[in-house]
Amino acid sequence: MTVREIIKILKQDGLKDIDFNGSHIQYKHPIKPRS
């Protein structure tokens, strides 16, 4: 799955605020971080 596909799914799920810091993605949404 590509980054664009992930973003598309997240936006469809209601996550409009997505910040990219390098290779890390931080969501402005109450989600449990995957380690």
C-alpha distance matrix in Angstrom:
0.0 3.8 6.8 8.3 6.4 6.9 10.4 11.1 10.7 12.8 15.2 15.7 16.4 19.1 17.8 19.1 20.0 17.3 18.6 16.9 19.1 18.0 14.9 15.7 14.8 17.8 18.0 21.4 21.2 22.6 19.6 20.0 18.5 16.3 18.0
3.8 0.0 3.8 5.4 5.2 6.4 8.7 9.9 10.8 12.4 14.4 15.5 16.7 18.8 17.0 17.6 18.3 15.4 16.3 14.4 16.7 15.5 12.8 14.1 13.3 16.5 17.0 20.4 20.8 22.7 20.0 20.8 18.9 17.2 18.8
6.8 3.8 0.0 3.8 5.4 5.0 6.2 8.6 9.9 10.5 12.2 14.2 15.2 16.6 14.3 14.6 14.9 11.8 12.6 10.7 13.3 12.6 10.3 11.2 10.0 13.2 13.8 17.0 17.9 20.1 17.8 18.9 16.9 15.8 17.5
8.3 5.4 3.8 0.0 3.8 5.4 5.1 6.1 8.6 9.8 10.5 12.3 14.1 15.4 13.6 13.4 14.3 11.9 13.3 12.2 15.3 15.0 13.4 14.2 12.3 15.0 14.9 17.6 18.5 21.1 19.2 20.9 19.4 18.7 20.8
6.4 5.2 5.4 3.8 0.0 3.8 5.4 5.0 6.2 8.6 9.9 10.6 12.3 14.4 13.4 14.0 15.6 13.5 15.5 14.8 17.9 17.7 15.5 15.9 13.8 16.2 15.6 18.4 18.4 20.6 18.5 20.1 19.0 18.0 20.5
6.9 6.4 5.0 5.4 3.8 0.0 3.8 5.4 5.2 6.1 8.6 9.9 10.5 12.5 10.9 12.2 13.3 11.0 13.1 12.6 15.6 15.9 13.5 13.1 10.8 12.9 12.2 15.2 15.1 17.0 14.8 16.3 15.3 14.5 17.1
10.4 8.7 6.2 5.1 5.4 3.8 0.0 3.8 5.5 5.0 6.1 8.5 9.6 10.6 8.6 8.9 10.1 8.1 10.6 10.8 14.3 15.2 13.7 13.1 10.1 11.8 10.7 13.2 13.7 16.3 14.8 17.0 16.1 16.1 18.8
11.1 9.9 8.6 6.1 5.0 5.4 3.8 0.0 3.8 5.5 5.2 6.2 8.6 10.0 9.4 9.7 12.0 11.0 13.9 14.4 18.0 18.8 17.3 16.8 13.9 15.2 13.6 15.6 15.6 18.2 16.9 19.3 18.9 18.9 21.8
10.7 10.8 9.9 8.6 6.2 5.2 5.5 3.8 0.0 3.8 5.5 5.0 6.2 8.8 8.7 10.4 12.8 12.0 15.1 15.8 19.2 20.1 18.2 17.2 14.1 15.1 13.1 15.2 14.3 16.3 14.6 17.0 17.0 16.9 20.1
12.8 12.4 10.5 9.8 8.6 6.1 5.0 5.5 3.8 0.0 3.8 5.4 4.9 6.5 5.3 7.5 9.5 8.8 12.2 13.5 16.8 18.4 16.7 15.1 11.7 12.0 9.6 11.4 10.6 12.9 11.6 14.3 14.5 15.0 18.4
15.2 14.4 12.2 10.5 9.9 8.6 6.1 5.2 5.5 3.8 0.0 3.8 5.2 5.1 4.8 5.3 8.5 8.9 12.6 14.4 18.0 19.8 18.7 17.3 13.7 13.7 11.1 12.0 11.7 14.5 14.1 17.3 17.6 18.5 21.8
15.7 15.5 14.2 12.3 10.6 9.9 8.5 6.2 5.0 5.4 3.8 0.0 3.8 5.4 7.2 8.5 11.9 12.6 16.3 17.9 21.5 23.1 21.7 20.3 16.8 16.9 14.0 14.9 13.7 16.0 15.4 18.5 19.3 20.0 23.5
16.4 16.7 15.2 14.1 12.3 10.5 9.6 8.6 6.2 4.9 5.2 3.8 0.0 3.8 5.8 8.6 11.4 12.2 15.9 17.8 21.1 23.0 21.4 19.5 15.9 15.4 12.2 12.9 11.0 12.7 12.2 15.3 16.6 17.6 21.2
19.1 18.8 16.6 15.4 14.4 12.5 10.6 10.0 8.8 6.5 5.1 5.4 3.8 0.0 3.8 6.0 9.0 10.8 14.6 17.1 20.4 22.8 21.8 19.7 15.9 14.8 11.3 10.9 9.4 11.8 12.4 15.9 17.3 18.9 22.5
17.8 17.0 14.3 13.6 13.4 10.9 8.6 9.4 8.7 5.3 4.8 7.2 5.8 3.8 0.0 3.8 5.8 7.1 10.8 13.5 16.7 19.1 18.4 16.1 12.3 11.1 7.7 7.7 7.0 10.1 10.5 14.0 14.7 16.5 19.9
19.1 17.6 14.6 13.4 14.0 12.2 8.9 9.7 10.4 7.5 5.3 8.5 8.6 6.0 3.8 0.0 3.8 6.2 9.8 12.6 16.0 18.6 18.5 16.6 12.9 11.8 9.0 8.5 9.2 12.9 13.6 17.1 17.3 19.2 22.2
20.0 18.3 14.9 14.3 15.6 13.3 10.1 12.0 12.8 9.5 8.5 11.9 11.4 9.0 5.8 3.8 0.0 3.8 6.7 10.1 13.1 16.1 16.5 14.3 10.8 9.0 6.7 5.8 8.0 11.8 12.8 16.0 15.7 18.0 20.7
17.3 15.4 11.8 11.9 13.5 11.0 8.1 11.0 12.0 8.8 8.9 12.6 12.2 10.8 7.1 6.2 3.8 0.0 3.8 6.6 9.9 12.6 12.7 10.7 7.2 6.3 5.2 6.5 8.9 12.3 12.2 14.9 13.8 15.6 18.0
18.6 16.3 12.6 13.3 15.5 13.1 10.6 13.9 15.1 12.2 12.6 16.3 15.9 14.6 10.8 9.8 6.7 3.8 0.0 3.8 6.4 9.6 10.6 8.6 6.1 5.3 6.5 7.8 11.0 14.1 13.9 15.9 14.1 15.8 17.5
16.9 14.4 10.7 12.2 14.8 12.6 10.8 14.4 15.8 13.5 14.4 17.9 17.8 17.1 13.5 12.6 10.1 6.6 3.8 0.0 3.8 6.1 7.1 6.2 4.9 6.4 8.8 11.1 13.9 16.6 15.7 17.0 14.5 15.5 16.6
19.1 16.7 13.3 15.3 17.9 15.6 14.3 18.0 19.2 16.8 18.0 21.5 21.1 20.4 16.7 16.0 13.1 9.9 6.4 3.8 0.0 3.8 6.1 5.3 6.2 7.4 10.8 12.9 15.8 18.0 17.1 17.7 14.8 15.7 16.0
18.0 15.5 12.6 15.0 17.7 15.9 15.2 18.8 20.1 18.4 19.8 23.1 23.0 22.8 19.1 18.6 16.1 12.6 9.6 6.1 3.8 0.0 3.8 5.4 7.8 10.3 13.7 16.3 18.9 20.9 19.4 19.7 16.3 16.4 16.2
14.9 12.8 10.3 13.4 15.5 13.5 13.7 17.3 18.2 16.7 18.7 21.7 21.4 21.8 18.4 18.5 16.5 12.7 10.6 7.1 6.1 3.8 0.0 3.8 6.6 9.9 13.1 16.3 18.3 19.9 17.9 17.8 14.4 13.7 13.5
15.7 14.1 11.2 14.2 15.9 13.1 13.1 16.8 17.2 15.1 17.3 20.3 19.5 19.7 16.1 16.6 14.3 10.7 8.6 6.2 5.3 5.4 3.8 0.0 3.8 6.5 9.9 13.1 15.0 16.4 14.5 14.4 11.0 11.0 11.2
14.8 13.3 10.0 12.3 13.8 10.8 10.1 13.9 14.1 11.7 13.7 16.8 15.9 15.9 12.3 12.9 10.8 7.2 6.1 4.9 6.2 7.8 6.6 3.8 0.0 3.8 6.5 9.9 11.7 13.5 11.8 12.6 9.9 10.6 12.0
17.8 16.5 13.2 15.0 16.2 12.9 11.8 15.2 15.1 12.0 13.7 16.9 15.4 14.8 11.1 11.8 9.0 6.3 5.3 6.4 7.4 10.3 9.9 6.5 3.8 0.0 3.8 6.6 8.8 10.6 9.7 11.0 8.9 10.9 12.6
18.0 17.0 13.8 14.9 15.6 12.2 10.7 13.6 13.1 9.6 11.1 14.0 12.2 11.3 7.7 9.0 6.7 5.2 6.5 8.8 10.8 13.7 13.1 9.9 6.5 3.8 0.0 3.8 5.3 7.8 7.5 9.9 9.1 11.6 14.2
21.4 20.4 17.0 17.6 18.4 15.2 13.2 15.6 15.2 11.4 12.0 14.9 12.9 10.9 7.7 8.5 5.8 6.5 7.8 11.1 12.9 16.3 16.3 13.1 9.9 6.6 3.8 0.0 3.8 7.0 8.5 11.4 11.6 14.6 17.1
21.2 20.8 17.9 18.5 18.4 15.1 13.7 15.6 14.3 10.6 11.7 13.7 11.0 9.4 7.0 9.2 8.0 8.9 11.0 13.9 15.8 18.9 18.3 15.0 11.7 8.8 5.3 3.8 0.0 3.8 5.8 9.3 10.6 13.6 16.7
22.6 22.7 20.1 21.1 20.6 17.0 16.3 18.2 16.3 12.9 14.5 16.0 12.7 11.8 10.1 12.9 11.8 12.3 14.1 16.6 18.0 20.9 19.9 16.4 13.5 10.6 7.8 7.0 3.8 0.0 3.8 6.8 9.2 12.4 15.5
19.6 20.0 17.8 19.2 18.5 14.8 14.8 16.9 14.6 11.6 14.1 15.4 12.2 12.4 10.5 13.6 12.8 12.2 13.9 15.7 17.1 19.4 17.9 14.5 11.8 9.7 7.5 8.5 5.8 3.8 0.0 3.8 6.2 8.9 12.3
20.0 20.8 18.9 20.9 20.1 16.3 17.0 19.3 17.0 14.3 17.3 18.5 15.3 15.9 14.0 17.1 16.0 14.9 15.9 17.0 17.7 19.7 17.8 14.4 12.6 11.0 9.9 11.4 9.3 6.8 3.8 0.0 3.8 6.4 9.4
18.5 18.9 16.9 19.4 19.0 15.3 16.1 18.9 17.0 14.5 17.6 19.3 16.6 17.3 14.7 17.3 15.7 13.8 14.1 14.5 14.8 16.3 14.4 11.0 9.9 8.9 9.1 11.6 10.6 9.2 6.2 3.8 0.0 3.8 6.3
16.3 17.2 15.8 18.7 18.0 14.5 16.1 18.9 16.9 15.0 18.5 20.0 17.6 18.9 16.5 19.2 18.0 15.6 15.8 15.5 15.7 16.4 13.7 11.0 10.6 10.9 11.6 14.6 13.6 12.4 8.9 6.4 3.8 0.0 3.8
18.0 18.8 17.5 20.8 20.5 17.1 18.8 21.8 20.1 18.4 21.8 23.5 21.2 22.5 19.9 22.2 20.7 18.0 17.5 16.6 16.0 16.2 13.5 11.2 12.0 12.6 14.2 17.1 16.7 15.5 12.3 9.4 6.3 3.8 0.0
